[in-house]
Amino acid sequence: MLRYAFRIMRRRPVLASVTTAGLRAPTHRDAPRASPRTKRPLKPMNQERGPEAGSPAVDGIAIGRAVIWASDPEPRHVAGTAEEEHGRLARALRLAARDVDDLVRLLPPAEAELFLPEVAILAELGPLLLGRVDGGTAAEKAVNDATSQVSTDLLLDARARLLDGLAHEQRSVESLLEGRDGDRVLVTESLTPSVVALLPLRVVGIVAASDGTAQSGGEYTSHAVILARGRNIPLAFVPPSVVHAIVNDDTVVLDTTGGAASLWVMPGESVIAEAQRRQQSGLSGAPRRRPRLPLHSHILGSRCTSTSVPSTSASPHQPRGSDSCVRSSYSPAIRERRAK
C-alpha cells in the first residue's frame, strides 16, 4: 500500500503541470522546435527569365502583347462524294484567285508585283488538284499533298488561301484584334506574305517558327520577309517550341538589333524599361511605324530562278543568293495582266 501511494504522489505534480500548461497562455518554451524539413519555405523573389534566341530577319525592337495566328483551319472530318469535293475545291480556287486579284489592286505597285507569281501558281494548281479530287481524294488532302514540298512562300500563301476557302473561313489579323487594345506582336507557326501585307499598323513585330535550315547570317529573301523589311516591322524566326509556348495576350519583347534575335515572354519591368529606352534612343533602327517603303526592283532580278508548283524541297525562307526565291519570269497571262 505504501509503495502504491508513493507512486501516486510522484505522478500528481506531473499531471498538475500538464493541466496548468493547458490552461495558461502558451509561451515560446511550449512551442515545438522548428525543424529544417517542416519550416515554411520563404517566398522566392521574382526572377526574370532569360530571353529565347532566334534568327533576326528584320532589325528593330518590338514591345507588345502577343496575338496568335493559327496556321490552318480545322479540316473537314468526313469527305463528301467526288462531285461534292470537286465543287468545294472549285469554289476555293475561285475565292483564292479573287483574293489575290484584290490584294494586287490594293497594294502599291512594288509590293503588288511580289504577288503576281501566285496568280500563276493557283492557275497551275487548279487542274492538278481537281484531277486528284475526281480520282477520289478529299479536297484538303489533295491541297496538302500538292503543296507538301514548299519551294516558295507564295506556295504556302496559296495553300493557306485554299484551305481557308475549303473551311469557309475568311480570316484576318484585323479580326483577331477585335476587342484587343494596344500594340501587338504577331506570333505564328507559318508566316505567309498575305498576312504581312494586310497587317494593321498596331502590329509592331512578328515572331515566326523556323527549323533553322533557312538561316544564313540573319538574311532572308522570302516574300513575307521582303514585305516586313519594307515596312520596318521587326521579325525573327525562332524554334517551333518557343512559338507553341506563347499564348494570346502574353507580353512580348523582341530585339533583333544584334547578331541573334532575343525574345522575352512575360518579362519583368526591367527588361521592358530597357527595351523602351533603346527604342527612344534610336537603337532599335527605324521608327516603329513608318509609311510603306518602296521595294527595290532588283529583288526580282535574274539571279532568282522561275519556281512553279513545287520543283524543289527548299525552305520557304531562302537565304540571299539561293536559287529559289522569287520568280523572275512570268507566264503570258501575267504579262498580259501587267500590260493592262
C-alpha positions in Angstrom: 0.0 0.0 0.0 2.7 2.4 0.9 4.6 1.8 -2.3 1.4 2.3 -4.3 0.6 5.6 -2.6 4.1 6.8 -3.1 3.8 6.2 -6.9 0.6 8.2 -7.0 2.2 11.1 -5.1 5.1 11.2 -7.6 2.7 11.4 -10.5 0.5 14.2 -9.2 2.9 17.1 -9.9 3.3 15.9 -13.4 -0.4 15.8 -14.1 -0.8 19.2 -12.5 1.9 20.6 -14.6 0.3 19.3 -17.7 -3.1 20.6 -16.6 -1.9 24.1 -15.9 0.2 24.2 -19.0 -3.1 23.6 -20.9 -4.8 26.5 -19.2 -2.2 29.2 -19.2 -1.2 31.2 -22.3 1.5 29.4 -24.3 5.0 30.8 -24.3 8.0 30.3 -26.5 9.0 27.4 -24.3 5.8 25.5 -25.2 6.3 25.9 -28.9 7.7 22.9 -30.8 11.2 23.2 -32.0 11.4 24.1 -35.7 12.9 21.5 -38.0 14.5 22.3 -41.4 12.1 19.8 -43.0 9.0 21.4 -41.6 9.8 25.1 -41.9 7.5 27.0 -44.3 9.7 27.9 -47.3 10.3 31.6 -47.9 8.6 33.0 -50.9 11.2 33.2 -53.7 11.9 36.5 -55.2 10.7 37.1 -58.8 13.5 36.1 -61.2 13.3 37.3 -64.8 13.6 34.5 -67.3 16.3 34.8 -69.8 15.5 35.5 -73.5 14.9 32.9 -76.1 17.3 33.0 -79.0 16.3 33.2 -82.7 17.5 34.4 -86.1 16.8 38.1 -86.9 15.3 38.8 -90.3 14.3 42.4 -89.9 16.1 44.7 -87.4 14.2 46.5 -84.7 12.7 46.3 -81.2 9.1 45.4 -80.7 7.1 45.6 -77.4 3.5 44.4 -77.2 1.2 41.7 -76.3 1.0 38.5 -78.4 -1.7 37.7 -80.9 -1.6 34.2 -82.2 -2.2 33.5 -85.9 -3.1 29.8 -86.4 -1.6 28.2 -89.5 -4.6 26.2 -90.8 -8.3 25.9 -90.0 -9.7 22.7 -88.7 -10.0 20.2 -91.6 -13.3 18.6 -92.6 -13.7 15.3 -90.8 -15.9 13.5 -93.3 -15.1 13.8 -97.0 -18.0 14.1 -99.4 -18.5 12.4 -102.7 -16.1 13.1 -105.6 -18.7 15.5 -107.1 -19.1 17.4 -103.7 -15.4 17.6 -103.2 -14.9 18.9 -106.8 -17.5 21.6 -106.1 -15.9 22.6 -102.8 -12.4 22.8 -104.3 -13.6 24.7 -107.4 -15.2 27.3 -105.1 -12.0 27.6 -103.0 -9.9 28.1 -106.2 -12.2 30.9 -107.3 -12.1 32.6 -104.0 -8.3 32.3 -103.8 -7.8 33.8 -107.3 -10.2 36.6 -106.4 -8.4 37.4 -103.2 -5.1 37.6 -104.9 -6.5 39.9 -107.5 -8.0 42.1 -104.8 -4.7 42.2 -102.9 -2.7 43.1 -106.1 -5.1 46.0 -106.7 -4.9 47.1 -103.1 -1.1 47.2 -102.6 1.4 49.7 -104.1 2.9 48.6 -107.4 6.2 47.4 -105.9 4.5 45.2 -103.3 1.8 44.1 -105.7 4.4 42.7 -108.0 5.5 40.2 -105.4 2.1 38.5 -105.6 1.9 38.2 -109.3 3.6 34.8 -109.4 0.9 33.5 -107.0 -1.7 34.0 -109.8 0.3 31.6 -112.0 0.7 29.2 -109.1 -3.0 29.0 -108.5 -3.6 28.6 -112.2 -1.3 25.6 -112.3 -2.6 24.1 -109.1 -6.2 24.1 -110.2 -6.2 21.3 -112.8 -3.8 19.2 -110.8 -6.0 19.4 -107.6 -9.3 18.9 -109.4 -7.9 15.8 -111.1 -6.9 14.3 -107.8 -10.3 15.1 -106.3 -12.1 13.5 -109.2 -10.0 10.4 -108.6 -11.4 10.1 -105.1 -9.0 12.2 -102.9 -10.5 14.5 -100.3 -10.1 18.2 -101.2 -8.0 19.1 -98.1 -5.7 16.1 -98.7 -5.2 17.0 -102.4 -4.2 20.5 -101.4 -1.8 19.3 -98.7 -0.2 16.7 -100.9 0.3 19.1 -103.8 2.0 21.7 -101.6 4.0 19.4 -99.3 7.3 20.3 -101.0 7.5 24.1 -100.5 9.8 25.9 -102.9 8.5 29.4 -102.2 6.4 31.0 -99.5 3.9 32.1 -102.2 3.0 28.4 -102.4 2.4 28.5 -98.7 0.2 31.5 -99.3 -1.8 29.7 -102.0 -2.1 26.7 -99.8 -3.5 28.8 -96.9 -6.0 30.5 -99.2 -7.3 27.2 -100.5 -7.6 25.6 -97.0 -9.4 28.7 -95.7 -11.8 28.6 -98.7 -12.5 24.9 -98.1 -13.3 25.7 -94.5 -15.5 28.6 -95.5 -13.3 30.9 -93.3 -12.4 34.5 -94.1 -9.7 35.0 -91.6 -7.6 38.2 -91.0 -5.3 39.5 -88.3 -7.6 42.6 -88.1 -10.5 40.3 -87.0 -8.3 38.7 -84.3 -7.5 42.1 -82.9 -11.2 43.0 -82.3 -11.6 43.6 -78.6 -7.8 43.7 -78.0 -6.2 47.0 -77.5 -2.6 48.2 -77.6 0.4 47.3 -79.6 0.6 43.7 -80.7 3.3 41.2 -81.7 2.1 38.6 -84.2 3.1 35.0 -83.3 2.7 32.3 -85.9 3.9 28.9 -86.8 3.8 29.6 -90.5 4.3 33.1 -91.9 2.8 33.9 -95.3 3.2 37.0 -97.4 -0.5 37.9 -97.4 -0.6 38.0 -93.6 2.3 40.5 -93.6 0.8 42.6 -96.4 -2.5 43.1 -94.5 -1.1 43.7 -91.0 -2.7 46.5 -89.1 -0.4 49.3 -88.0 -0.5 48.4 -84.4 1.1 45.0 -85.1 4.7 46.2 -84.3 6.6 42.9 -84.5 6.5 39.4 -85.9 7.7 36.1 -84.3 7.6 33.1 -86.7 8.6 29.5 -86.3 11.5 28.0 -88.2 13.5 24.8 -88.0 16.7 26.8 -88.6 17.5 25.4 -92.0 16.9 28.7 -93.7 19.2 30.9 -91.5 22.2 32.5 -93.1 23.5 35.4 -91.1 20.0 36.7 -90.5 19.4 37.3 -94.2 16.2 36.2 -95.8 14.6 37.0 -99.1 11.2 35.3 -98.8 8.3 37.4 -99.9 7.0 37.8 -96.3 10.4 39.0 -95.1 10.7 41.4 -98.0 7.3 42.9 -97.1 8.2 43.2 -93.4 11.6 44.7 -94.2 9.9 47.3 -96.5 7.6 48.3 -93.6 10.2 48.2 -90.9 8.4 45.5 -88.8 10.9 43.7 -86.6 10.8 40.0 -87.5 12.6 37.0 -86.0 12.4 33.2 -86.7 12.6 31.1 -83.5 12.3 27.3 -82.8 8.7 26.0 -83.0 8.7 25.0 -79.3 9.1 28.7 -78.5 6.1 29.7 -80.6 4.0 26.9 -79.2 4.7 28.2 -75.6 3.3 31.7 -76.3 -0.4 32.3 -75.7 -2.6 35.3 -76.6 -2.0 38.4 -74.6 1.4 37.4 -73.3 3.6 40.4 -73.0 6.4 40.0 -75.6 9.7 41.9 -76.1 11.5 41.2 -79.3 15.0 42.6 -80.1 16.5 41.8 -83.5 19.2 44.5 -83.5 22.1 42.2 -82.6 23.7 39.2 -84.3 21.0 37.0 -82.8 17.4 37.8 -82.0 16.3 37.9 -78.4 12.7 37.2 -77.4 11.4 37.7 -73.9 8.0 36.3 -73.0 6.2 37.8 -69.9 9.4 39.7 -69.0 10.0 41.8 -65.9 9.7 45.5 -65.7 13.5 46.0 -66.1 13.5 44.2 -69.5 10.6 46.3 -70.7 12.1 49.5 -69.5 15.5 48.8 -71.2 13.7 47.9 -74.4 11.8 51.2 -74.3 15.0 53.1 -73.6 16.7 51.6 -76.6 13.7 52.4 -78.7 13.7 56.0 -77.7 17.4 56.4 -78.1 17.2 55.1 -81.7 19.0 51.9 -81.1 16.0 49.9 -82.5 16.7 51.1 -86.0 13.9 52.6 -88.0 10.9 54.1 -86.2 8.2 51.7 -85.1 5.6 53.0 -87.5 6.5 54.3 -90.9 4.8 54.6 -94.2 5.2 51.7 -96.6 8.6 52.0 -98.3 9.1 51.2 -102.0 10.7 47.9 -102.6 13.7 47.8 -104.8 13.2 46.3 -108.2 16.4 44.2 -108.0 14.6 41.9 -105.7 13.0 40.3 -108.8 16.3 40.1 -110.6 17.6 37.4 -112.8 19.5 35.7 -110.0 16.2 34.0 -108.9 15.0 31.1 -111.0 11.4 30.6 -112.0 9.8 28.5 -109.3 6.4 26.9 -110.0 4.3 24.3 -108.3 6.9 22.5 -106.2 10.0 21.6 -108.1 12.4 21.5 -105.1 12.2 20.9 -101.4 13.9 24.1 -100.4 12.8 26.0 -97.3 10.2 28.8 -97.8 12.7 31.3 -96.1 15.5 31.3 -98.6 18.8 33.0 -97.8 20.3 35.5 -100.1 21.9 34.0 -103.2 19.8 30.9 -103.2 18.4 29.6 -106.5 14.7 29.7 -105.5 13.4 32.9 -104.0 11.1 34.9 -106.4 10.0 34.3 -109.9 11.9 36.4 -112.4 9.9 35.2 -115.4 6.1 35.4 -115.7 3.6 33.5 -117.7 2.0 35.1 -120.8 -1.2 35.6 -118.8 0.6 37.6 -116.2 2.4 39.7 -118.8 -0.9 40.4 -120.4 -2.4 41.4 -117.0 0.5 43.7 -116.2 0.2 45.4 -119.6 -3.4 46.2 -118.8 
